[in-house]
Amino acid sequence: MRIAVMNCNTNSTMTDLIAKSARSVARPGTEILGIQPAWGPESAEGWYDSFITAAAGLDRLVKLTDEIDGLVMAGFGEHGREGARELLDVPVLDITEAAAMLALPLGQRYGVITTLDRSIVQIEESLRTAGLADHCIAICATDLGVLELEDDPVRTHRAFVEAGRQALEQGAEVLCLGCAGMAGLEESVREELGVPVIDGVKAAVGVVESLVSLGLTTSKIGGFASPRAKSRLGWPITSTTGHLK
């Protein structure tokens, strides 16, 4: 089984971290391809970045020459998920919905811990589109930018624990880490707060592996039918191949 895990931004260090996290939970025999767009922002924070990363990510997938059995989109709340499902016939899962899907069997209500406050509405929209918003009781921001997460691990841990406590005070029973760059943080937050804490990258890998094992693919009738043949001026964009690890 070969699963592509695509970082939504162009930060190669983060792409490597995401791929490493995915491999840590992948089944024996599952190959993880860590990829990123060839162009676009170094971090996705807000609507403007998100729409750019959606186009850049789809551009990367159009040019993907490796055969894959499934795709994990490692952007929490970022756009492009539905477009990727039209483009590909393999299972496509983004980490936003994967984390929420695994939270639901573990508690009645879940909360999301994210980076900046500006991401909250975007995450709400993504969960609503996926049909998973009803049981989300809180989305709490740490006020740390994506690129700040690795600067000071102690500060990052404390910020996420504090945001997690806020979500629990609002009624959350399970917590989801709302950024792919948080891989590995779930264990320390889980230990301190004493509740299930889900990393979306690891969750998505497990779900995609299950879908592939069951022989299930994306439906090509209705909403996720393949894109219609037509002229798309300048598309795909001429650029170098995105980072592959």
C-alpha positions as CSV (number, residue, x, y, z in Angstrom):
1,M,0.0,0.0,0.0
2,R,1.4,3.4,-0.9
3,I,-0.1,6.6,0.7
4,A,0.8,10.1,-0.2
5,V,0.8,12.6,2.7
6,M,0.7,16.1,1.3
7,N,1.8,19.1,3.4
8,C,-0.3,22.1,2.3
9,N,2.6,24.5,2.5
10,T,6.1,24.7,1.1
11,N,8.0,24.3,4.3
12,S,10.2,21.2,3.6
13,T,11.1,20.8,7.3
14,M,7.4,20.5,8.2
15,T,6.9,18.1,5.3
16,D,9.6,15.8,6.7
17,L,8.1,16.0,10.2
18,I,4.6,15.2,8.8
19,A,6.0,12.2,6.8
20,K,7.9,10.9,9.9
21,S,4.7,11.2,12.0
22,A,2.7,9.3,9.3
23,R,5.3,6.5,9.1
24,S,5.3,6.1,12.9
25,V,1.7,4.7,12.8
26,A,1.6,3.2,9.3
27,R,1.1,-0.6,9.1
28,P,4.0,-2.8,8.1
29,G,4.2,-2.8,4.3
30,T,2.6,0.7,4.0
31,E,4.8,3.2,2.1
32,I,4.4,6.8,3.0
33,L,5.3,9.5,0.3
34,G,5.7,12.9,1.9
35,I,5.0,15.6,-0.7
36,Q,4.4,19.3,-0.8
37,P,3.4,21.9,-3.4
38,A,6.1,23.2,-5.7
39,W,5.0,26.8,-5.0
40,G,2.9,28.7,-2.5
41,P,3.2,30.1,1.1
42,E,5.6,28.7,3.6
43,S,2.7,28.4,6.1
44,A,-1.0,28.5,5.7
45,E,-2.7,31.0,8.1
46,G,-6.0,32.5,6.9
47,W,-8.3,32.5,3.9
48,Y,-5.8,34.1,1.5
49,D,-3.1,31.5,2.2
50,S,-5.7,28.7,2.1
51,F,-7.0,29.4,-1.4
52,I,-3.4,29.6,-2.7
53,T,-2.5,26.3,-1.0
54,A,-5.6,24.7,-2.5
55,A,-4.5,25.6,-6.0
56,A,-0.9,24.7,-5.4
57,G,-1.9,21.4,-3.9
58,L,-4.1,20.5,-6.8
59,D,-1.3,21.5,-9.2
60,R,1.0,19.1,-7.3
61,L,-1.5,16.3,-7.6
62,V,-2.0,16.8,-11.3
63,K,1.7,16.3,-11.7
64,L,2.1,13.4,-9.3
65,T,3.7,10.6,-11.3
66,D,3.9,8.0,-8.4
67,E,1.0,5.5,-8.3
68,I,-0.7,5.9,-4.9
69,D,-3.5,4.0,-3.2
70,G,-4.7,6.9,-1.0
71,L,-4.0,10.5,-0.1
72,V,-3.8,12.4,3.2
73,M,-4.1,16.1,3.0
74,A,-2.2,17.6,5.9
75,G,-3.7,21.0,6.2
76,F,-6.1,21.6,9.1
77,G,-9.1,23.6,7.8
78,E,-7.4,24.3,4.5
79,H,-9.2,24.2,1.2
80,G,-8.8,21.7,-1.7
81,R,-10.2,18.5,-0.2
82,E,-13.2,18.3,-2.5
83,G,-11.2,19.2,-5.6
84,A,-8.7,16.4,-4.8
85,R,-11.6,13.9,-4.6
86,E,-12.8,14.9,-8.0
87,L,-9.3,14.6,-9.4
88,L,-8.4,11.2,-7.9
89,D,-10.3,8.0,-7.6
90,V,-8.4,6.8,-4.5
91,P,-9.5,7.6,-1.0
92,V,-8.7,11.2,0.0
93,L,-8.9,12.3,3.6
94,D,-7.9,15.5,5.2
95,I,-6.6,15.8,8.8
96,T,-9.5,18.0,9.9
97,E,-12.2,15.4,9.2
98,A,-10.0,12.5,10.3
99,A,-9.3,13.9,13.7
100,A,-13.0,14.7,14.2
101,M,-14.1,11.3,12.9
102,L,-11.9,9.5,15.5
103,A,-13.0,11.9,18.3
104,L,-16.7,11.0,17.9
105,P,-16.5,7.4,19.2
106,L,-14.4,8.5,22.2
107,G,-16.6,11.3,23.6
108,Q,-19.9,13.1,23.0
109,R,-18.2,16.4,22.3
110,Y,-14.8,17.3,21.1
111,G,-12.7,20.5,20.9
112,V,-10.0,21.7,18.6
113,I,-6.7,23.3,19.7
114,T,-5.3,25.5,16.9
115,T,-2.7,28.1,16.2
116,L,-4.0,31.6,15.5
117,D,-7.5,33.0,16.2
118,R,-8.0,33.8,12.6
119,S,-8.1,30.0,11.8
120,I,-11.2,29.3,13.9
121,V,-13.9,30.3,11.4
122,Q,-12.1,28.5,8.7
123,I,-11.9,25.3,10.7
124,E,-15.6,25.6,11.6
125,E,-16.4,25.8,7.9
126,S,-14.3,22.8,7.0
127,L,-16.0,20.7,9.8
128,R,-19.4,21.9,8.7
129,T,-18.8,21.0,5.1
130,A,-17.6,17.5,6.2
131,G,-20.8,17.1,8.3
132,L,-18.8,16.9,11.6
133,A,-19.5,20.3,13.2
134,D,-22.4,19.3,15.4
135,H,-20.3,17.7,18.1
136,C,-17.5,20.3,18.1
137,I,-18.1,22.3,21.3
138,A,-15.0,24.5,21.2
139,I,-12.1,25.7,18.9
140,C,-9.4,27.4,21.0
141,A,-6.4,29.2,19.7
142,T,-2.9,29.3,21.2
143,D,-1.9,32.6,19.4
144,L,1.2,30.8,18.0
145,G,1.9,31.0,14.3
146,V,2.6,27.7,12.4
147,L,6.3,28.6,12.0
148,E,6.6,29.3,15.8
149,L,5.6,25.8,16.9
150,E,9.2,24.5,16.9
151,D,10.9,27.6,18.2
152,D,10.3,26.8,21.9
153,P,8.9,23.4,22.6
154,V,8.2,24.2,26.3
155,R,6.3,27.4,25.3
156,T,4.4,25.4,22.6
157,H,3.5,22.7,25.1
158,R,2.2,25.2,27.7
159,A,0.2,27.1,25.1
160,F,-1.5,24.0,23.9
161,V,-2.2,22.7,27.4
162,E,-3.8,26.0,28.3
163,A,-5.9,26.1,25.1
164,G,-6.9,22.5,25.8
165,R,-8.0,23.4,29.3
166,Q,-10.2,26.2,27.9
167,A,-11.8,23.6,25.5
168,L,-12.4,21.2,28.4
169,E,-14.0,24.0,30.4
170,Q,-16.4,24.6,27.6
171,G,-17.5,21.0,27.6
172,A,-15.1,19.1,25.3
173,E,-14.3,15.5,26.2
174,V,-11.8,14.8,23.5
175,L,-9.2,17.2,22.0
176,C,-8.0,17.4,18.4
177,L,-4.7,19.1,17.5
178,G,-5.6,21.6,14.8
179,C,-2.3,21.7,12.7
180,A,-0.2,19.2,11.0
181,G,3.0,20.8,12.4
182,M,2.0,19.6,15.9
183,A,2.9,15.9,15.4
184,G,4.1,14.3,18.6
185,L,2.6,17.0,20.8
186,E,-0.5,15.0,21.4
187,E,1.2,12.6,23.8
188,S,2.4,15.3,26.3
189,V,-0.9,17.1,26.2
190,R,-2.8,13.9,26.7
191,E,-0.6,13.0,29.7
192,E,-1.1,16.4,31.3
193,L,-4.8,16.8,30.7
194,G,-5.9,13.2,31.1
195,V,-8.2,13.1,28.1
196,P,-7.9,11.6,24.6
197,V,-5.9,13.9,22.3
198,I,-5.9,13.2,18.5
199,D,-3.2,14.1,15.9
200,G,-4.9,14.5,12.6
201,V,-2.0,13.1,10.5
202,K,-1.9,9.9,12.4
203,A,-5.7,9.6,12.4
204,A,-5.9,10.1,8.7
205,V,-3.3,7.5,7.9
206,G,-5.2,4.9,9.9
207,V,-8.5,5.7,8.2
208,V,-7.0,5.7,4.7
209,E,-5.3,2.4,5.3
210,S,-8.7,0.9,6.4
211,L,-10.5,2.3,3.3
212,V,-7.8,0.8,1.0
213,S,-7.9,-2.5,2.8
214,L,-11.6,-2.7,2.4
215,G,-11.3,-2.1,-1.4
216,L,-13.2,1.2,-1.2
217,T,-12.6,4.1,-3.6
218,T,-14.0,7.6,-4.1
219,S,-17.4,7.5,-5.9
220,K,-17.2,9.0,-9.4
221,I,-20.9,9.8,-9.7
222,G,-22.4,13.0,-8.4
223,G,-20.5,15.4,-6.3
224,F,-17.0,13.8,-6.8
225,A,-17.3,13.0,-10.4
226,S,-14.1,13.5,-12.4
227,P,-13.5,17.1,-13.7
228,R,-15.1,17.7,-17.1
229,A,-12.7,17.9,-20.0
230,K,-12.2,21.5,-21.1
231,S,-9.6,24.0,-21.7
232,R,-8.0,25.5,-18.6
233,L,-5.7,28.2,-19.7
234,G,-2.3,28.0,-18.1
235,W,-3.2,24.9,-16.0
236,P,-1.4,23.0,-14.8
237,I,1.2,25.6,-13.9
238,T,4.7,25.1,-15.3
239,S,7.0,24.6,-12.2
240,T,9.4,22.2,-10.7
241,T,8.3,19.0,-9.0
242,G,7.4,19.5,-5.3
243,H,9.6,18.2,-2.5
244,L,9.3,14.4,-2.1
245,K,10.6,12.5,0.9
